[in-house]
């Protein structure tokens, strides 16, 4: 599976401009890909003012994602601020090439920024089946909570989208590799660059294999980077070193 990691600056609370800019970056991808990954809140930046920019599930940004998916004959994913039943969610949208949608609501809301005061936390982890891969999507702060991401269903790819500030980027790098090794899976993390009204971001979007090796090393520039994941390599490794069979069993509680 070929995956494009699209790392960019984000214009503050300006969905129209961000869609235009991501269109340009996506059009620059020189090869056909199966999946395009955009950062967390790619249409607005990590805003705690959702009433200024929030969209419904049939809003312009999701319609744009459907257009991109069908035009490029691939899946597209990233998170946006969504309003549903009068509640706000930091919601990862996964659009299949045919326009169908799956979504994941961020479970671990970043209380240090007050995210938990304005957004409703998700309750369910989801697994997306696509191109023969079982994909587990998560959002930014979820990365710090390994119990929630523990591979209990033999997923193949753990996917993180983020607005992760440069002051804590070492933790991002370390934890992404840790999640890959402990869960015997591929890990992709897509972060933003640039500056919002509080933080500076230096990207470090990357792809890691099940041994913790970089398939795509962290970069700090604007780019649409392509990596290819080979599931047969993962299956072969798990057959030889089936560490997951010895994992602990537990129940998640709210």
Long-range contacts (C-beta under 8 A, 24 or more apart in sequence): 1-34, 1-35, 1-130, 1-131, 1-132, 1-133, 1-228, 1-229, 1-231, 2-31, 2-32, 2-33, 2-34, 2-35, 2-226, 2-227, 2-228, 2-229, 3-33, 3-34, 3-35, 3-36, 3-37, 3-188, 3-207, 3-226, 3-227, 3-228, 3-229, 4-29, 4-33, 4-35, 4-36, 4-37, 4-224, 4-225, 4-226, 5-37, 5-188, 5-190, 5-205, 5-206, 5-207, 5-216, 5-223, 5-224, 5-225, 5-226, 5-227, 6-36, 6-37, 6-38, 6-39, 6-190, 6-223, 6-224, 6-225, 7-39, 7-190, 7-191, 7-192, 7-193, 7-203, 7-205, 7-219, 7-221, 7-222, 7-223, 7-224, 7-225, 8-39, 8-42, 8-192, 8-193, 8-194, 8-222, 9-192, 9-193, 9-194, 9-195, 9-222, 10-39, 10-41, 10-42, 10-43, 10-44, 10-45, 10-163, 10-192, 10-194, 10-196, 11-45, 12-44, 12-45, 12-47, 12-196, 12-197, 13-44, 13-45, 13-47, 13-49, 13-52, 13-53, 14-44, 15-43, 15-44, 15-53, 15-55, 15-60, 15-61, 16-60, 18-42, 18-43, 18-44, 19-43, 19-60, 19-61, 19-64, 23-68, 25-222, 25-223, 25-224, 26-68, 26-72, 26-224, 28-224, 29-224, 29-226, 30-226, 31-226, 32-72, 32-73, 32-74, 33-72, 33-74, 33-226, 34-74, 34-75, 34-130, 34-131, 35-74, 35-75, 35-76, 35-77, 35-130, 35-131, 36-68, 36-72, 36-74, 36-75, 36-76, 36-77, 37-77, 37-78, 37-159, 37-161, 37-188, 37-190, 38-76, 38-77, 38-78, 38-161, 38-190, 39-78, 39-79, 39-161, 39-162, 39-163, 39-190, 39-191, 39-192, 40-78, 40-79, 40-90, 40-139, 40-140, 40-161, 40-162, 40-163, 40-192, 41-79, 41-80, 41-81, 41-90, 41-163, 42-78, 42-79, 42-80, 42-161, 42-192, 43-80, 43-81, 44-80, 44-81, 45-163, 45-192, 45-196, 46-113, 46-163, 46-196, 46-199, 47-81, 48-113, 48-114, 48-115, 48-117, 48-118, 49-118, 50-81, 50-83, 50-88, 50-118, 50-119, 51-88, 53-81, 54-81, 54-82, 54-83, 54-88, 55-80, 55-81, 55-82, 55-83, 56-82, 56-83, 56-84, 57-82, 57-84, 57-101, 62-93, 62-95, 62-101, 65-93, 65-95, 66-95, 66-99, 66-101, 68-95, 69-95, 69-96, 69-97, 69-98, 69-99, 70-97, 70-98, 70-99, 72-97, 73-97, 75-130, 77-137, 77-159, 77-161, 78-161, 78-190, 79-106, 79-139, 79-161, 81-119, 87-120, 88-118, 88-119, 88-120, 89-119, 89-120, 89-122, 90-115, 90-119, 90-139, 92-137, 92-138, 92-139, 92-161, 94-128, 94-130, 94-135, 94-137, 96-130, 102-126, 102-128, 104-137, 104-138, 104-139, 106-138, 106-139, 106-140, 106-141, 106-142, 107-138, 107-142, 107-145, 107-148, 108-141, 108-142, 108-144, 108-145, 108-148, 109-141, 110-140, 110-141, 113-198, 115-141, 123-254, 125-149, 127-153, 127-155, 132-231, 133-157, 133-229, 133-231, 135-159, 136-185, 137-161, 140-164, 143-172, 143-175, 143-176, 143-179, 143-189, 144-171, 144-175, 146-178, 146-179, 146-182, 147-250, 147-252, 148-252, 149-179, 149-183, 150-182, 150-183, 150-247, 150-250, 151-182, 151-183, 151-184, 151-185, 151-244, 151-247, 152-247, 154-238, 154-244, 155-183, 155-185, 156-185, 156-186, 156-229, 156-231, 156-234, 157-185, 157-186, 157-187, 157-188, 157-229, 158-183, 158-185, 158-186, 158-187, 158-188, 159-187, 159-188, 159-189, 160-187, 160-188, 160-189, 160-190, 161-189, 161-190, 162-189, 162-190, 162-191, 162-192, 163-191, 163-192, 163-196, 163-199, 163-201, 164-191, 164-201, 164-204, 165-199, 165-200, 165-201, 166-199, 166-200, 166-201, 166-202, 167-199, 167-200, 169-202, 169-204, 172-204, 173-204, 173-206, 173-218, 176-206, 176-208, 177-208, 177-212, 178-212, 180-208, 180-209, 180-210, 180-211, 180-212, 181-210, 181-211, 181-212, 183-244, 184-210, 184-234, 184-237, 184-238, 184-241, 184-243, 184-244, 185-210, 185-234, 186-210, 186-215, 186-229, 186-234, 188-227, 193-220, 193-221, 193-222, 209-233, 209-234, 210-234, 210-237, 210-238, 211-237
